[in-house]
Each structure stands twice: as C-alpha cells, then as structure tokens.
Amino acid sequence: MRFHAMVVSGDLVGSAFALSERVAVTNGHVVEGRRPGDTVRLVASAGSDRQADARILAISRHMDLAVLSIPAGFLPPVPTEPVRSHGGLAVVAVGVDASGGPRAGDRLELFGHVTEPRKDIDVFGPGLVALVPGVRPGFSGGPILDRSDHLVGMLTAIRRGTAAARVVQAGAGSAYAPQGASAIADEAFVIRAHELRAEVARLLAASGYAVR
C-alpha cells in the first residue's frame, strides 16, 4: 500500500505509483481530457491521506500511459529490480475501489497470479494477463507487484472471466467500469514493467525532463 496513490482527475478516479523520487505514472485514460502541463490531485494511500498536485509531463501514444511530476518525498518509488514474469507468478494488485459499491473509496490489496505472460493489445500496449479476483474500477494505473514488492507492471484494464468477449476497462474513455456488482471482475490486463519503464524514459527524454 505504501507505493500507491489515488488519482483524482475531475470526476475520474484511478491509481498511480512512483518510479523515482519525482516521477509517477498512471494510465492515460485516468487523465482523459487533460494534457501535458495540467495537474491532477494525488492522495497517498499509506499514512494520513497526504495530498499533492501532480503535473502531467507526457501522455504516450503507444500505450495507455501518463507520466506525472510529483513532489520529492511524496511517494516511495517501487523497487527497480527486474522481475521475470511467468505463468503462475504470484502477484498483488493495489488500487482504490471506484465501483460505486459499499467499499467505494477504500484502498485494497488483491492477490492473484499471472496467467498469460505475454498479451499485447494495441489500444493498451505490451502486457500480460493476471487472474486477480475482485479487481474493479479504480485500480487503473495502479501497480502490480510480486510478493517481494518488485514491479511486475501497471494494471490497465479488467474483464469478467476468461469467457468474456468484451474487455470492461476501468477506462479508455472513463476511469470507471459499469457501476454496482457487475463492475467487479477477475482478470486484469497489465502493461509489463520493462516496456513501461522504457516508454517513460523515452517520453521524459523527448520532453527534456531530467529524471530524479
């Protein structure tokens, strides 16, 4: 939970986490309607709900990713050690409940495992699929960690069951899936950590922002 922050962008609610002392990430659809230079509100999930404004540095055209500038010390960055994802890898998803149910606004940690180590979807980016029972709107942009807190990737979309033909995103237009019980899902599409970090580095270099 210490790596997670809730993102409030107008009526949209999602998740974010830090890659370095001053750089955080979330999904592009969580900040839909905003552009680089705009700000969103972050609320740290650990401790006393500390809040800070985060400035949007860049929004990727290649994956569902937005890069944020955050105040130094606001969030601890996730560990940098690489993780080799494989089928069966145990994972933890960290997010906020934005489903409109009785736990709305709660920060949650949900346990699951990787089912497809490679699953690229054009609209979202290079990723993997994990079974995470109970995943719901509000987890978009949040970290998927292994049991040693190393970053596996960023949760980007959810769907109900392996037989579901339609992806129910926490976005691509909204940071919410349909409200109520139908919003609760069990599969998550996750942008892989290696490709996520590479795209962040590319975007920051293009913007001239010095990573700290």
C-alpha positions as CSV (number, residue, x, y, z in Angstrom):
1,M,0.0,0.0,0.0
2,R,2.9,2.3,0.6
3,F,3.6,2.7,-3.1
4,H,0.0,3.6,-4.1
5,A,-1.7,6.9,-4.5
6,M,-5.3,7.6,-5.6
7,V,-5.6,9.9,-8.6
8,V,-8.5,12.4,-8.7
9,S,-8.9,14.0,-12.2
10,G,-12.2,15.8,-12.3
11,D,-14.9,13.1,-12.0
12,L,-12.4,10.3,-12.8
13,V,-10.7,8.3,-10.0
14,G,-7.8,5.9,-10.6
15,S,-4.4,4.9,-9.2
16,A,-0.8,5.9,-9.6
17,F,2.7,4.9,-8.3
18,A,6.2,6.4,-8.4
19,L,9.1,5.1,-10.5
20,S,11.5,7.6,-9.0
21,E,11.5,10.4,-6.3
22,R,9.8,12.9,-8.6
23,V,8.2,10.8,-11.4
24,A,5.0,8.8,-11.1
25,V,2.8,7.0,-13.6
26,T,-0.9,6.3,-14.2
27,N,-3.0,5.2,-17.1
28,G,-3.7,7.7,-19.9
29,H,-7.4,7.1,-19.6
30,V,-7.4,8.2,-15.9
31,V,-6.4,11.7,-17.0
32,E,-8.6,11.7,-20.1
33,G,-9.4,15.3,-21.2
34,R,-6.2,16.7,-19.8
35,R,-2.9,17.5,-21.5
36,P,0.7,17.9,-20.5
37,G,1.1,20.8,-18.2
38,D,-2.3,20.2,-16.5
39,T,-2.4,19.0,-12.9
40,V,-4.3,16.2,-11.1
41,R,-4.7,15.5,-7.4
42,L,-2.9,12.6,-5.7
43,V,-3.8,11.2,-2.3
44,A,-1.2,8.9,-0.7
45,S,-2.8,5.6,0.5
46,A,-0.3,5.0,3.3
47,G,-0.3,7.1,6.4
48,S,-2.6,10.0,6.8
49,D,-4.0,10.6,3.3
50,R,-1.4,13.2,2.4
51,Q,-2.3,15.1,-0.8
52,A,-0.3,16.8,-3.6
53,D,-0.8,18.2,-7.0
54,A,0.9,16.2,-9.8
55,R,1.7,17.8,-13.1
56,I,1.3,15.8,-16.3
57,L,4.6,15.6,-18.1
58,A,3.6,13.4,-21.0
59,I,0.9,11.1,-22.4
60,S,2.0,8.2,-24.5
61,R,0.7,7.5,-28.0
62,H,2.0,3.9,-27.8
63,M,0.4,2.6,-24.6
64,D,-2.2,3.7,-22.1
65,L,0.3,5.7,-20.0
66,A,0.6,9.2,-18.5
67,V,3.8,10.4,-16.8
68,L,3.4,12.7,-13.8
69,S,5.8,15.0,-11.9
70,I,5.3,14.7,-8.1
71,P,6.9,16.5,-5.1
72,A,10.0,14.9,-3.8
73,G,9.3,12.6,-0.9
74,F,5.5,12.3,-1.6
75,L,5.6,8.6,-2.6
76,P,8.4,6.0,-2.2
77,P,9.4,4.6,-5.7
78,V,8.8,1.0,-6.4
79,P,12.0,-1.2,-6.4
80,T,14.0,-1.2,-9.6
81,E,15.0,-4.8,-9.6
82,P,13.6,-6.5,-12.7
83,V,11.0,-9.4,-12.5
84,R,10.8,-12.2,-15.0
85,S,7.1,-12.8,-15.4
86,H,5.9,-16.3,-15.9
87,G,2.7,-18.2,-15.8
88,G,1.8,-18.8,-12.2
89,L,3.8,-15.9,-10.8
90,A,2.1,-14.7,-7.6
91,V,1.1,-11.0,-7.7
92,V,-0.5,-8.3,-5.6
93,A,-2.7,-5.6,-7.2
94,V,-3.0,-2.3,-5.3
95,G,-5.9,0.1,-6.1
96,V,-8.8,2.1,-4.9
97,D,-12.5,0.9,-5.1
98,A,-14.3,3.2,-7.6
99,S,-17.0,0.7,-8.3
100,G,-19.7,2.6,-6.5
101,G,-20.3,-0.3,-4.1
102,P,-20.2,-0.4,-0.3
103,R,-16.4,-0.2,-0.2
104,A,-16.2,2.9,-2.5
105,G,-13.0,4.9,-1.7
106,D,-11.3,2.0,0.2
107,R,-7.8,1.2,-0.8
108,L,-7.4,-2.5,-1.5
109,E,-4.7,-5.1,-2.0
110,L,-5.9,-8.1,-4.0
111,F,-3.9,-11.3,-4.6
112,G,-3.6,-13.3,-7.8
113,H,-1.3,-14.8,-10.3
114,V,-0.1,-14.3,-13.9
115,T,-2.0,-16.5,-16.4
116,E,-0.5,-15.2,-19.7
117,P,3.0,-13.7,-19.5
118,R,2.7,-12.0,-22.9
119,K,-0.5,-10.5,-24.3
120,D,-0.2,-7.4,-26.4
121,I,-3.3,-5.3,-27.1
122,D,-2.9,-2.3,-29.4
123,V,-5.1,0.1,-27.6
124,F,-3.3,-0.6,-24.2
125,G,0.2,-1.7,-25.0
126,P,2.6,-4.6,-24.4
127,G,1.3,-6.6,-21.5
128,L,0.3,-9.7,-19.6
129,V,-2.8,-11.1,-18.1
130,A,-3.3,-11.9,-14.5
131,L,-6.1,-13.5,-12.6
132,V,-7.0,-11.1,-9.7
133,P,-10.4,-11.9,-8.2
134,G,-12.2,-8.9,-7.0
135,V,-10.4,-6.4,-9.2
136,R,-12.5,-3.4,-10.0
137,P,-12.7,0.2,-11.4
138,G,-10.2,2.5,-9.6
139,F,-7.3,0.0,-10.0
140,S,-6.4,1.6,-13.3
141,G,-2.9,2.9,-13.2
142,G,-2.0,1.0,-10.0
143,P,1.0,-1.2,-9.5
144,I,1.0,-5.0,-9.9
145,L,3.8,-6.3,-7.6
146,D,5.3,-9.7,-6.9
147,R,5.3,-11.0,-3.3
148,S,8.7,-9.2,-2.8
149,D,7.2,-5.8,-3.8
150,H,9.1,-5.8,-7.2
151,L,7.1,-4.2,-10.0
152,V,5.5,-6.6,-12.5
153,G,3.6,-3.9,-14.3
154,M,0.8,-1.4,-14.3
155,L,-2.9,-2.5,-14.2
156,T,-4.7,-1.1,-17.2
157,A,-7.9,-2.9,-17.9
158,I,-10.2,-5.5,-16.4
159,R,-12.8,-8.0,-17.6
160,R,-15.2,-10.5,-16.1
161,G,-13.9,-14.1,-16.6
162,T,-11.9,-15.9,-19.2
163,A,-15.1,-16.4,-21.4
164,A,-15.8,-12.6,-21.5
165,A,-15.6,-11.5,-25.1
166,R,-15.6,-7.8,-24.2
167,V,-12.9,-6.0,-22.1
168,V,-14.5,-4.0,-19.4
169,Q,-12.0,-1.2,-18.9
170,A,-11.5,1.0,-15.9
171,G,-11.4,3.4,-18.8
172,A,-10.5,4.0,-22.4
173,G,-12.9,6.9,-22.0
174,S,-13.6,6.6,-18.3
175,A,-11.8,5.6,-15.2
176,Y,-15.0,3.6,-14.3
177,A,-16.4,0.3,-15.4
178,P,-20.2,-0.1,-15.1
179,Q,-21.4,0.6,-11.6
180,G,-22.5,-1.9,-9.0
181,A,-21.8,-5.6,-8.7
182,S,-21.2,-6.0,-12.4
183,A,-18.1,-3.8,-12.1
184,I,-16.3,-6.5,-10.0
185,A,-14.1,-8.6,-12.3
186,D,-11.4,-11.3,-12.0
187,E,-9.0,-10.7,-14.9
188,A,-6.6,-7.8,-15.4
189,F,-4.5,-6.6,-18.3
190,V,-1.2,-5.3,-17.1
191,I,1.4,-3.3,-19.0
192,R,4.7,-5.0,-18.5
193,A,7.2,-3.2,-16.2
194,H,10.2,-3.3,-18.6
195,E,8.3,-1.8,-21.5
196,L,6.6,0.7,-19.2
197,R,9.9,2.0,-17.9
198,A,11.4,2.2,-21.4
199,E,8.4,4.3,-22.6
200,V,8.7,6.6,-19.6
201,A,12.4,7.1,-20.3
202,R,11.6,7.9,-23.9
203,L,8.9,10.4,-23.1
204,L,11.0,12.1,-20.5
205,A,13.9,12.4,-22.8
206,A,11.7,13.8,-25.5
207,S,10.3,16.4,-23.1
208,G,13.7,17.4,-21.8
209,Y,12.7,16.5,-18.2
210,A,15.6,15.4,-16.0
211,V,14.7,12.2,-14.2
212,R,15.4,12.4,-10.4
